[in-house]
């Protein structure tokens, strides 16, 4: 797969594990400069969130995220995203993540380019 530039792309969730807080209303607006990916986001259960990651030559993203939920708790985690280029040219991201705060549980999610 050729390298993907995520700058200016937006993604929404298709699915998420029960222990995750990403919902269908949340939209992630990605910015990328070189290998560095950033994003700010919020949603039903998240007041404010940010992620930062590195994009490799196959478009895979190694990221870290932090967010404050509606209970006022600061939450952190790690995520690995593997891209799938769809026939219509859009990108689907298959994500494996783990909380590095709270219960330290793991989960998975799928995001689709809007």
MOPAC internal coordinates of N, CA, C and O (Angstrom, degrees):
PM7 1SCF
backbone

  N    0.0000 0     0.00 0     0.00 0    0    0    0
  C    1.4536 1     0.00 0     0.00 0    1    0    0
  C    1.5269 1   108.77 1     0.00 0    2    1    0
  O    1.2310 1   121.10 1   -44.32 1    3    2    1
  N    1.3125 1   115.50 1   135.68 1    3    2    1
  C    1.4619 1   119.36 1   177.14 1    5    3    2
  C    1.5225 1   109.27 1   -72.07 1    6    5    3
  O    1.2310 1   121.24 1   -20.46 1    7    6    5
  N    1.3005 1   115.23 1   159.54 1    7    6    5
  C    1.4591 1   120.51 1  -179.39 1    9    7    6
  C    1.5276 1   110.56 1   -62.01 1   10    9    7
  O    1.2310 1   120.72 1   -37.22 1   11   10    9
  N    1.3167 1   116.22 1   142.78 1   11   10    9
  C    1.4608 1   122.53 1   178.89 1   13   11   10
  C    1.5161 1   108.04 1  -107.24 1   14   13   11
  O    1.2310 1   120.66 1   -46.22 1   15   14   13
  N    1.3292 1   116.35 1   133.78 1   15   14   13
  C    1.4519 1   120.41 1   171.95 1   17   15   14
  C    1.5234 1   106.61 1  -101.76 1   18   17   15
  O    1.2310 1   120.40 1   -61.16 1   19   18   17
  N    1.3205 1   116.85 1   118.84 1   19   18   17
  C    1.4607 1   122.45 1  -175.75 1   21   19   18
  C    1.5238 1   113.19 1   -89.01 1   22   21   19
  O    1.2310 1   119.80 1   178.23 1   23   22   21
  N    1.3327 1   117.99 1    -1.77 1   23   22   21
  C    1.4593 1   120.66 1  -175.17 1   25   23   22
  C    1.5271 1   110.75 1   -59.70 1   26   25   23
  O    1.2310 1   120.73 1   -55.60 1   27   26   25
  N    1.3247 1   116.21 1   124.40 1   27   26   25
  C    1.4567 1   121.90 1   179.01 1   29   27   26
  C    1.5143 1   114.91 1    83.86 1   30   29   27
  O    1.2310 1   119.52 1   176.84 1   31   30   29
  N    1.3288 1   118.52 1    -3.16 1   31   30   29
  C    1.4655 1   120.97 1   178.90 1   33   31   30
  C    1.5296 1   110.02 1   -83.77 1   34   33   31
  O    1.2310 1   120.82 1   -32.46 1   35   34   33
  N    1.3219 1   116.03 1   147.54 1   35   34   33
  C    1.4615 1   122.54 1   177.02 1   37   35   34
  C    1.5212 1   108.70 1  -121.15 1   38   37   35
  O    1.2310 1   120.64 1   -34.98 1   39   38   37
  N    1.3239 1   116.37 1   145.02 1   39   38   37
  C    1.4567 1   122.42 1  -178.16 1   41   39   38
  C    1.5196 1   110.63 1  -133.12 1   42   41   39
  O    1.2310 1   121.06 1   -30.41 1   43   42   41
  N    1.3396 1   115.58 1   149.59 1   43   42   41
  C    1.4611 1   121.69 1   173.13 1   45   43   42
  C    1.5226 1   108.14 1  -132.09 1   46   45   43
  O    1.2310 1   120.76 1   -19.69 1   47   46   45
  N    1.3127 1   116.14 1   160.31 1   47   46   45
  C    1.4588 1   121.51 1  -175.32 1   49   47   46
  C    1.5269 1   111.66 1   -79.21 1   50   49   47
  O    1.2310 1   121.46 1   -45.14 1   51   50   49
  N    1.3356 1   114.81 1   134.86 1   51   50   49
  C    1.4674 1   121.23 1   169.03 1   53   51   50
  C    1.5213 1   109.38 1   -95.19 1   54   53   51
  O    1.2310 1   121.10 1   144.65 1   55   54   53
  N    1.3498 1   115.50 1   -35.35 1   55   54   53
  C    1.4602 1   120.44 1   179.83 1   57   55   54
  C    1.5197 1   109.20 1  -156.48 1   58   57   55
  O    1.2310 1   121.30 1   -21.00 1   59   58   57
  N    1.3413 1   115.11 1   159.00 1   59   58   57
  C    1.4541 1   121.20 1   178.62 1   61   59   58
  C    1.5230 1   108.77 1  -157.36 1   62   61   59
  O    1.2310 1   120.49 1   -29.49 1   63   62   61
  N    1.3162 1   116.67 1   150.51 1   63   62   61
  C    1.4633 1   121.63 1   175.68 1   65   63   62
  C    1.5266 1   109.79 1   -65.70 1   66   65   63
  O    1.2310 1   120.61 1   -23.85 1   67   66   65
  N    1.3380 1   116.45 1   156.15 1   67   66   65
  C    1.4631 1   121.35 1  -178.46 1   69   67   66
  C    1.5201 1   112.70 1   -60.05 1   70   69   67
  O    1.2310 1   119.85 1   150.48 1   71   70   69
  N    1.3292 1   117.90 1   -29.52 1   71   70   69
  C    1.4622 1   121.45 1  -177.30 1   73   71   70
  C    1.5257 1   112.67 1   -85.53 1   74   73   71
  O    1.2310 1   120.18 1  -174.82 1   75   74   73
  N    1.3332 1   117.26 1     5.18 1   75   74   73
  C    1.4612 1   121.67 1   177.78 1   77   75   74
  C    1.5145 1   111.49 1   -96.60 1   78   77   75
  O    1.2310 1   120.16 1   -18.95 1   79   78   77
  N    1.3224 1   117.31 1   161.05 1   79   78   77
  C    1.4663 1   122.27 1  -178.28 1   81   79   78
  C    1.5186 1   113.50 1  -109.76 1   82   81   79
  O    1.2310 1   119.96 1  -179.49 1   83   82   81
  N    1.3199 1   117.69 1     0.51 1   83   82   81
  C    1.4672 1   120.85 1   178.49 1   85   83   82
  C    1.5242 1   108.56 1   -74.35 1   86   85   83
  O    1.2310 1   120.97 1   -48.99 1   87   86   85
  N    1.3366 1   115.75 1   131.01 1   87   86   85
  C    1.4637 1   120.18 1   179.23 1   89   87   86
  C    1.5265 1   110.66 1  -122.63 1   90   89   87
  O    1.2310 1   120.83 1    -4.66 1   91   90   89
  N    1.3193 1   116.02 1   175.34 1   91   90   89
  C    1.4708 1   121.69 1  -175.43 1   93   91   90
  C    1.5208 1   112.83 1   -66.73 1   94   93   91
  O    1.2310 1   119.66 1   158.28 1   95   94   93
  N    1.3400 1   118.26 1   -21.72 1   95   94   93
  C    1.4656 1   121.50 1  -178.96 1   97   95   94
  C    1.5300 1   112.06 1   -79.49 1   98   97   95
  O    1.2310 1   120.23 1   159.23 1   99   98   97
  N    1.3055 1   117.16 1   -20.77 1   99   98   97
  C    1.4607 1   122.12 1  -174.71 1  101   99   98
  C    1.5275 1   110.79 1   -75.82 1  102  101   99
  O    1.2310 1   121.16 1   -46.23 1  103  102  101
  N    1.3289 1   115.39 1   133.77 1  103  102  101
  C    1.4605 1   121.12 1   175.80 1  105  103  102
  C    1.5244 1   107.86 1  -122.50 1  106  105  103
  O    1.2310 1   121.05 1   -49.45 1  107  106  105
  N    1.3182 1   115.59 1   130.55 1  107  106  105
  C    1.4632 1   122.72 1   178.56 1  109  107  106
  C    1.5279 1   107.80 1  -100.19 1  110  109  107
  O    1.2310 1   120.39 1   -58.54 1  111  110  109
  N    1.3199 1   116.85 1   121.46 1  111  110  109
  C    1.4593 1   122.69 1   178.62 1  113  111  110
  C    1.5280 1   107.66 1  -104.79 1  114  113  111
  O    1.2310 1   120.58 1   -73.19 1  115  114  113
  N    1.3208 1   116.50 1   106.81 1  115  114  113
  C    1.4605 1   121.58 1  -175.09 1  117  115  114
  C    1.5232 1   111.81 1   -86.70 1  118  117  115
  O    1.2310 1   121.85 1   -35.55 1  119  118  117
  N    1.3284 1   114.05 1   144.45 1  119  118  117
  C    1.4634 1   122.39 1   170.99 1  121  119  118
  C    1.5201 1   106.15 1  -126.71 1  122  121  119
  O    1.2310 1   120.28 1   -37.60 1  123  122  121
  N    1.3179 1   117.07 1   142.40 1  123  122  121
  C    1.4605 1   120.72 1   179.72 1  125  123  122
  C    1.5179 1   110.40 1  -139.98 1  126  125  123
  O    1.2310 1   121.01 1   -46.90 1  127  126  125
  N    1.3192 1   115.68 1   133.10 1  127  126  125
  C    1.4676 1   123.52 1   172.23 1  129  127  126
  C    1.5081 1   106.45 1  -129.73 1  130  129  127
  O    1.2310 1   120.45 1   -65.00 1  131  130  129
  N    1.3359 1   116.74 1   115.00 1  131  130  129
  C    1.4651 1   119.64 1  -174.92 1  133  131  130
  C    1.5125 1   108.94 1    61.65 1  134  133  131
  O    1.2310 1   120.43 1    51.49 1  135  134  133
  N    1.3148 1   116.78 1  -128.51 1  135  134  133
  C    1.4699 1   121.60 1   179.01 1  137  135  134
  C    1.5172 1   112.94 1   -87.28 1  138  137  135
  O    1.2310 1   119.60 1   170.95 1  139  138  137
  N    1.3429 1   118.37 1    -9.05 1  139  138  137
  C    1.4660 1   121.40 1  -171.32 1  141  139  138
  C    1.5285 1   110.81 1   -90.29 1  142  141  139
  O    1.2310 1   121.34 1   -54.90 1  143  142  141
  N    1.3339 1   115.05 1   125.10 1  143  142  141
  C    1.4607 1   123.76 1   179.18 1  145  143  142
  C    1.5205 1   108.66 1  -110.88 1  146  145  143
  O    1.2310 1   120.01 1   -44.28 1  147  146  145
  N    1.3340 1   117.59 1   135.72 1  147  146  145
  C    1.4587 1   121.78 1   175.14 1  149  147  146
  C    1.5233 1   109.58 1  -134.14 1  150  149  147
  O    1.2310 1   121.50 1   -18.98 1  151  150  149
  N    1.3294 1   114.74 1   161.02 1  151  150  149
  C    1.4611 1   120.15 1  -179.54 1  153  151  150
  C    1.5255 1   108.96 1  -164.38 1  154  153  151
  O    1.2310 1   120.39 1   -37.62 1  155  154  153
  N    1.3354 1   116.86 1   142.38 1  155  154  153
  C    1.4598 1   123.40 1   169.18 1  157  155  154
  C    1.5212 1   106.47 1  -115.14 1  158  157  155
  O    1.2310 1   120.46 1   -34.32 1  159  158  157
  N    1.3293 1   116.73 1   145.68 1  159  158  157
  C    1.4635 1   119.69 1  -177.94 1  161  159  158
  C    1.5265 1   110.41 1  -154.60 1  162  161  159
  O    1.2310 1   120.90 1   -16.69 1  163  162  161
  N    1.3264 1   115.89 1   163.31 1  163  162  161
  C    1.4626 1   123.37 1   173.47 1  165  163  162
  C    1.5170 1   107.38 1  -155.47 1  166  165  163
  O    1.2310 1   120.62 1   -14.77 1  167  166  165
  N    1.3272 1   116.43 1   165.23 1  167  166  165
  C    1.4550 1   119.68 1  -178.67 1  169  167  166
  C    1.5132 1   111.47 1  -165.03 1  170  169  167
  O    1.2310 1   120.86 1    15.44 1  171  170  169
  N    1.3138 1   115.96 1  -164.56 1  171  170  169
  C    1.4536 1   122.47 1  -177.20 1  173  171  170
  C    1.5308 1   111.86 1   -57.53 1  174  173  171
  O    1.2310 1   120.17 1   135.93 1  175  174  173
  N    1.3356 1   117.28 1   -44.07 1  175  174  173
  C    1.4654 1   121.63 1  -177.67 1  177  175  174
  C    1.5238 1   113.17 1  -107.14 1  178  177  175
  O    1.2310 1   120.00 1  -178.92 1  179  178  177
  N    1.3269 1   117.60 1     1.08 1  179  178  177
  C    1.4600 1   121.41 1  -178.26 1  181  179  178
  C    1.5253 1   109.05 1  -122.38 1  182  181  179
  O    1.2310 1   120.65 1   -60.33 1  183  182  181
  N    1.3385 1   116.37 1   119.67 1  183  182  181
  C    1.4630 1   121.26 1   179.18 1  185  183  182
  C    1.5252 1   110.21 1   -74.36 1  186  185  183
  O    1.2310 1   120.56 1   135.10 1  187  186  185
  N    1.3383 1   116.54 1   -44.90 1  187  186  185
  C    1.4662 1   121.56 1   179.64 1  189  187  186
  C    1.5188 1   108.74 1  -153.81 1  190  189  187
  O    1.2310 1   121.03 1   -41.67 1  191  190  189
  N    1.3285 1   115.64 1   138.33 1  191  190  189
  C    1.4535 1   120.64 1   177.99 1  193  191  190
  C    1.5089 1   111.00 1  -146.38 1  194  193  191
  O    1.2310 1   121.09 1   -26.94 1  195  194  193
  N    1.3170 1   115.51 1   153.06 1  195  194  193
  C    1.4634 1   122.42 1   177.94 1  197  195  194
  C    1.5132 1   109.03 1  -139.70 1  198  197  195
  O    1.2310 1   120.80 1   -30.26 1  199  198  197
  N    1.3118 1   116.07 1   149.74 1  199  198  197
  C    1.4549 1   119.69 1   171.36 1  201  199  198
  C    1.5173 1   108.89 1  -135.23 1  202  201  199
  O    1.2310 1   121.75 1   -26.46 1  203  202  201
  N    1.3159 1   114.26 1   153.54 1  203  202  201
  C    1.4615 1   121.47 1   173.90 1  205  203  202
  C    1.5084 1   106.86 1  -139.29 1  206  205  203
  O    1.2310 1   120.74 1   -40.25 1  207  206  205
  N    1.3185 1   116.19 1   139.75 1  207  206  205
  C    1.4504 1   119.46 1  -177.39 1  209  207  206
  C    1.5039 1   112.44 1  -153.42 1  210  209  207
  O    1.2310 1   122.11 1    -8.26 1  211  210  209
  N    1.3172 1   113.56 1   171.74 1  211  210  209
  C    1.4570 1   122.34 1   175.17 1  213  211  210
  C    1.5182 1   108.56 1  -116.15 1  214  213  211
  O    1.2310 1   120.90 1   -45.65 1  215  214  213
  N    1.3332 1   115.88 1   134.35 1  215  214  213
  C    1.4566 1   122.44 1   179.70 1  217  215  214
  C    1.5261 1   107.97 1  -103.10 1  218  217  215
  O    1.2310 1   120.38 1   -51.40 1  219  218  217
  N    1.3458 1   116.88 1   128.60 1  219  218  217
  C    1.4677 1   118.95 1   178.55 1  221  219  218
  C    1.5280 1   110.74 1   -92.02 1  222  221  219
  O    1.2310 1   120.28 1     0.55 1  223  222  221
  N    1.3289 1   117.08 1  -179.45 1  223  222  221
  C    1.4655 1   121.41 1  -174.92 1  225  223  222
  C    1.5284 1   113.62 1   -66.30 1  226  225  223
  O    1.2310 1   119.43 1   163.22 1  227  226  225
  N    1.3472 1   118.70 1   -16.78 1  227  226  225
  C    1.4680 1   121.78 1   175.17 1  229  227  226
  C    1.5346 1   112.54 1   -94.70 1  230  229  227
  O    1.2310 1   120.46 1  -176.72 1  231  230  229
  N    1.3387 1   116.73 1     3.28 1  231  230  229
  C    1.4498 1   120.17 1  -179.99 1  233  231  230
  C    1.5132 1   114.70 1    85.49 1  234  233  231
  O    1.2310 1   120.38 1  -176.17 1  235  234  233
  N    1.3497 1   116.88 1     3.83 1  235  234  233
  C    1.4664 1   120.09 1   177.26 1  237  235  234
  C    1.5212 1   108.58 1   -73.29 1  238  237  235
  O    1.2310 1   121.14 1   -34.71 1  239  238  237
  N    1.3353 1   115.43 1   145.29 1  239  238  237
  C    1.4686 1   120.80 1  -177.25 1  241  239  238
  C    1.5264 1   109.42 1  -116.87 1  242  241  239
  O    1.2310 1   120.89 1   -52.24 1  243  242  241
  N    1.3231 1   115.91 1   127.76 1  243  242  241
  C    1.4634 1   123.69 1   171.77 1  245  243  242
  C    1.5171 1   105.42 1  -106.50 1  246  245  243
  O    1.2310 1   119.86 1   -69.63 1  247  246  245
  N    1.3488 1   117.88 1   110.37 1  247  246  245
  C    1.4626 1   119.36 1  -171.95 1  249  247  246
  C    1.5151 1   112.71 1  -130.19 1  250  249  247
  O    1.2310 1   121.99 1   -17.58 1  251  250  249
  N    1.3270 1   113.79 1   162.42 1  251  250  249
  C    1.4547 1   123.98 1   172.56 1  253  251  250
  C    1.5207 1   106.79 1  -125.97 1  254  253  251
  O    1.2310 1   120.74 1   -35.25 1  255  254  253
  N    1.3282 1   116.20 1   144.75 1  255  254  253
  C    1.4582 1   119.44 1   179.65 1  257  255  254
  C    1.5240 1   110.90 1  -135.21 1  258  257  255
  O    1.2310 1   121.39 1   -26.73 1  259  258  257
  N    1.3250 1   114.94 1   153.27 1  259  258  257
  C    1.4581 1   121.83 1   172.49 1  261  259  258
  C    1.5201 1   107.72 1  -142.19 1  262  261  259
  O    1.2310 1   121.58 1   -32.69 1  263  262  261
  N    1.3258 1   114.58 1   147.31 1  263  262  261
  C    1.4544 1   119.36 1  -175.53 1  265  263  262
  C    1.5199 1   110.17 1  -157.80 1  266  265  263
  O    1.2310 1   121.19 1   -20.88 1  267  266  265
  N    1.3328 1   115.32 1   159.12 1  267  266  265
  C    1.4559 1   122.07 1   174.18 1  269  267  266
  C    1.5207 1   107.11 1  -114.27 1  270  269  267
  O    1.2310 1   120.79 1   -54.40 1  271  270  269
  N    1.3578 1   116.10 1   125.60 1  271  270  269
  C    1.4626 1   119.09 1  -178.48 1  273  271  270
  C    1.5321 1   110.78 1   -89.55 1  274  273  271
  O    1.2310 1   120.37 1    -1.93 1  275  274  273
  N    1.3175 1   116.90 1   178.07 1  275  274  273
  C    1.4632 1   121.81 1  -176.27 1  277  275  274
  C    1.5282 1   112.67 1   -69.03 1  278  277  275
  O    1.2310 1   119.57 1   167.29 1  279  278  277
  N    1.3368 1   118.42 1   -12.71 1  279  278  277
  C    1.4673 1   122.47 1   173.89 1  281  279  278
  C    1.5249 1   111.05 1   -88.05 1  282  281  279
  O    1.2310 1   120.05 1  -177.98 1  283  282  281
  N    1.3519 1   117.50 1     2.02 1  283  282  281
  C    1.4534 1   121.11 1  -179.87 1  285  283  282
  C    1.5123 1   114.20 1    79.60 1  286  285  283
  O    1.2310 1   120.21 1  -163.51 1  287  286  285
  N    1.3353 1   117.21 1    16.49 1  287  286  285
  C    1.4637 1   121.16 1  -179.42 1  289  287  286
  C    1.5265 1   110.44 1   -92.33 1  290  289  287
  O    1.2310 1   120.90 1   -43.60 1  291  290  289
  N    1.3245 1   115.88 1   136.40 1  291  290  289
  C    1.4623 1   122.44 1   173.77 1  293  291  290
  C    1.5200 1   107.57 1   -84.82 1  294  293  291
  O    1.2310 1   120.48 1   -54.75 1  295  294  293
  N    1.3199 1   116.70 1   125.25 1  295  294  293
  C    1.4640 1   122.24 1  -176.90 1  297  295  294
  C    1.5227 1   108.98 1  -124.13 1  298  297  295
  O    1.2310 1   120.60 1   -34.15 1  299  298  297
  N    1.3272 1   116.45 1   145.85 1  299  298  297
  C    1.4566 1   121.46 1  -179.91 1  301  299  298
  C    1.5182 1   110.16 1  -135.19 1  302  301  299
  O    1.2310 1   121.04 1   -22.15 1  303  302  301
  N    1.3500 1   115.61 1   157.85 1  303  302  301
  C    1.4447 1   118.92 1   179.10 1  305  303  302
  C    1.5175 1   112.58 1  -167.43 1  306  305  303
  O    1.2310 1   121.78 1    -5.99 1  307  306  305
  N    1.3262 1   114.19 1   174.01 1  307  306  305
  C    1.4609 1   123.00 1   177.21 1  309  307  306
  C    1.5189 1   108.25 1  -123.60 1  310  309  307
  O    1.2310 1   120.64 1   -27.01 1  311  310  309
  N    1.3256 1   116.38 1   152.99 1  311  310  309
  C    1.4603 1   120.36 1  -177.96 1  313  311  310
  C    1.5217 1   110.25 1  -151.13 1  314  313  311
  O    1.2310 1   121.00 1   -38.70 1  315  314  313
  N    1.3143 1   115.69 1   141.30 1  315  314  313
  C    1.4604 1   123.31 1   172.83 1  317  315  314
  C    1.5213 1   106.97 1  -117.28 1  318  317  315
  O    1.2310 1   120.39 1   -55.49 1  319  318  317
  N    1.3256 1   116.86 1   124.51 1  319  318  317
  C    1.4673 1   121.86 1  -179.75 1  321  319  318
  C    1.5222 1   109.84 1  -114.78 1  322  321  319
  O    1.2310 1   121.20 1   -48.48 1  323  322  321
  N    1.3266 1   115.31 1   131.52 1  323  322  321
  C    1.4624 1   121.70 1   177.16 1  325  323  322
  C    1.5255 1   107.84 1  -114.88 1  326  325  323
  O    1.2310 1   120.27 1   -58.89 1  327  326  325
  N    1.3514 1   117.09 1   121.11 1  327  326  325
  C    1.4577 1   119.77 1  -176.55 1  329  327  326
  C    1.5283 1   113.10 1   -81.34 1  330  329  327
  O    1.2310 1   121.74 1   -30.19 1  331  330  329
  N    1.3219 1   114.27 1   149.81 1  331  330  329
  C    1.4668 1   122.20 1   170.65 1  333  331  330
  C    1.5241 1   105.49 1  -127.24 1  334  333  331
  O    1.2310 1   120.43 1   -56.97 1  335  334  333
  N    1.3213 1   116.78 1   123.03 1  335  334  333
  C    1.4610 1   120.87 1   178.91 1  337  335  334
  C    1.5256 1   107.91 1   -87.32 1  338  337  335
  O    1.2310 1   120.31 1   -60.50 1  339  338  337
  N    1.3235 1   117.01 1   119.50 1  339  338  337
  C    1.4638 1   122.44 1  -176.83 1  341  339  338
  C    1.5247 1   110.82 1   -85.61 1  342  341  339
  O    1.2310 1   121.01 1   -16.05 1  343  342  341
  N    1.3242 1   115.67 1   163.95 1  343  342  341
  C    1.4632 1   121.90 1  -177.30 1  345  343  342
  C    1.5310 1   112.17 1   -59.54 1  346  345  343
  O    1.2310 1   120.20 1   149.51 1  347  346  345
  N    1.3420 1   117.22 1   -30.49 1  347  346  345
  C    1.4685 1   120.48 1  -179.58 1  349  347  346
  C    1.5323 1   112.61 1   -84.17 1  350  349  347
  O    1.2310 1   120.38 1  -175.36 1  351  350  349
  N    1.3444 1   116.88 1     4.64 1  351  350  349
  C    1.4564 1   121.44 1   177.90 1  353  351  350
  C    1.5158 1   114.30 1    90.71 1  354  353  351
  O    1.2310 1   120.50 1   171.36 1  355  354  353
  N    1.3268 1   116.64 1    -8.64 1  355  354  353
  C    1.4623 1   120.07 1   178.36 1  357  355  354
  C    1.5264 1   110.18 1   -78.93 1  358  357  355
  O    1.2310 1   121.45 1   -15.99 1  359  358  357
  N    1.3300 1   114.83 1   164.01 1  359  358  357
  C    1.4630 1   121.46 1  -177.96 1  361  359  358
  C    1.5273 1   109.39 1  -110.71 1  362  361  359
  O    1.2310 1   121.00 1   -44.23 1  363  362  361
  N    1.3388 1   115.70 1   135.77 1  363  362  361
  C    1.4512 1   122.49 1   171.87 1  365  363  362
  C    1.5268 1   106.12 1  -112.48 1  366  365  363
  O    1.2310 1   120.09 1   -47.91 1  367  366  365
  N    1.3400 1   117.44 1   132.09 1  367  366  365
  C    1.4541 1   121.88 1  -179.65 1  369  367  366
  C    1.5274 1   110.22 1  -108.28 1  370  369  367
  O    1.2310 1   120.85 1   -55.11 1  371  370  369
  N    1.3253 1   115.98 1   124.89 1  371  370  369
  C    1.4599 1   123.00 1   176.35 1  373  371  370
  C    1.5263 1   106.66 1  -100.48 1  374  373  371
  O    1.2310 1   120.87 1   -65.73 1  375  374  373
  N    1.3361 1   115.94 1   114.27 1  375  374  373
  C    1.4539 1   120.58 1  -170.91 1  377  375  374
  C    1.5255 1   113.30 1  -114.18 1  378  377  375
  O    1.2310 1   121.46 1   -41.53 1  379  378  377
  N    1.3245 1   114.81 1   138.47 1  379  378  377
  C    1.4622 1   123.26 1   170.78 1  381  379  378
  C    1.5163 1   105.83 1  -117.56 1  382  381  379
  O    1.2310 1   120.15 1   -53.29 1  383  382  381
  N    1.3243 1   117.32 1   126.71 1  383  382  381
  C    1.4506 1   120.32 1  -175.27 1  385  383  382
  C    1.5178 1   111.59 1  -137.11 1  386  385  383
  O    1.2310 1   121.82 1   -15.25 1  387  386  385
  N    1.3343 1   114.12 1   164.75 1  387  386  385
  C    1.4690 1   120.58 1   176.78 1  389  387  386
  C    1.5213 1   108.90 1  -148.68 1  390  389  387
  O    1.2310 1   121.26 1   -43.97 1  391  390  389
  N    1.3351 1   115.19 1   136.03 1  391  390  389
  C    1.4554 1   120.21 1   172.53 1  393  391  390
  C    1.5212 1   108.40 1   -69.11 1  394  393  391
  O    1.2310 1   120.12 1   -43.26 1  395  394  393
  N    1.3331 1   117.38 1   136.74 1  395  394  393
  C    1.4663 1   121.66 1   172.67 1  397  395  394
  C    1.5277 1   109.38 1  -106.15 1  398  397  395
  O    1.2310 1   120.79 1  -169.56 1  399  398  397
  N    1.3156 1   116.09 1    10.44 1  399  398  397
  C    1.4607 1   123.75 1   173.71 1  401  399  398
  C    1.5267 1   106.57 1  -134.85 1  402  401  399
  O    1.2310 1   120.68 1    -7.31 1  403  402  401
  N    1.3180 1   116.31 1   172.69 1  403  402  401
  C    1.4663 1   119.66 1   177.67 1  405  403  402
  C    1.5152 1   112.31 1    63.70 1  406  405  403
  O    1.2310 1   120.73 1    50.60 1  407  406  405
  N    1.3307 1   116.21 1  -129.40 1  407  406  405
  C    1.4708 1   120.14 1  -174.26 1  409  407  406
  C    1.5310 1   114.54 1   -83.84 1  410  409  407
  O    1.2310 1   119.71 1   178.23 1  411  410  409
  N    1.3222 1   118.17 1    -1.77 1  411  410  409
  C    1.4759 1   123.57 1   177.94 1  413  411  410
  C    1.5315 1   113.18 1    61.17 1  414  413  411
  O    1.2310 1   120.41 1  -160.20 1  415  414  413
  N    1.3282 1   116.82 1    19.80 1  415  414  413
  C    1.4694 1   120.07 1  -177.76 1  417  415  414
  C    1.5239 1   111.45 1   -71.52 1  418  417  415
  O    1.2310 1   121.64 1   -17.83 1  419  418  417
  N    1.3307 1   114.47 1   162.17 1  419  418  417
  C    1.4662 1   122.61 1   179.80 1  421  419  418
  C    1.5194 1   109.49 1  -109.27 1  422  421  419
  O    1.2310 1   121.36 1   -18.70 1  423  422  421
  N    1.3235 1   115.01 1   161.30 1  423  422  421
  C    1.4558 1   119.67 1   177.27 1  425  423  422
  C    1.5197 1   110.80 1  -162.17 1  426  425  423
  O    1.2310 1   121.57 1     3.04 1  427  426  425
  N    1.3226 1   114.61 1  -176.96 1  427  426  425
  C    1.4582 1   120.42 1   178.01 1  429  427  426
  C    1.5174 1   108.33 1  -144.18 1  430  429  427
  O    1.2310 1   121.53 1   -26.16 1  431  430  429
  N    1.3142 1   114.67 1   153.84 1  431  430  429
  C    1.4558 1   120.49 1   178.43 1  433  431  430
  C    1.5189 1   108.96 1  -148.80 1  434  433  431
  O    1.2310 1   121.10 1   -17.94 1  435  434  433
  N    1.3159 1   115.49 1   162.06 1  435  434  433
  C    1.4573 1   122.09 1   175.30 1  437  435  434
  C    1.5158 1   106.94 1  -128.28 1  438  437  435
  O    1.2310 1   120.87 1   -52.84 1  439  438  437
  N    1.3378 1   115.93 1   127.16 1  439  438  437
  C    1.4559 1   122.08 1   176.73 1  441  439  438
  C    1.5189 1   108.91 1  -113.21 1  442  441  439
  O    1.2310 1   120.39 1   -31.43 1  443  442  441
  N    1.3266 1   116.86 1   148.57 1  443  442  441
  C    1.4550 1   121.93 1   178.42 1  445  443  442
  C    1.5307 1   108.52 1  -125.53 1  446  445  443
  O    1.2310 1   120.92 1   -39.23 1  447  446  445
  N    1.3232 1   115.84 1   140.77 1  447  446  445
  C    1.4557 1   119.97 1   177.59 1  449  447  446
  C    1.5158 1   110.41 1   -65.80 1  450  449  447
  O    1.2310 1   120.49 1   -46.10 1  451  450  449
  N    1.3263 1   116.68 1   133.90 1  451  450  449
  C    1.4746 1   121.76 1  -179.07 1  453  451  450
  C    1.5195 1   110.36 1   -78.32 1  454  453  451
  O    1.2310 1   120.10 1   180.00 1  455  454  453

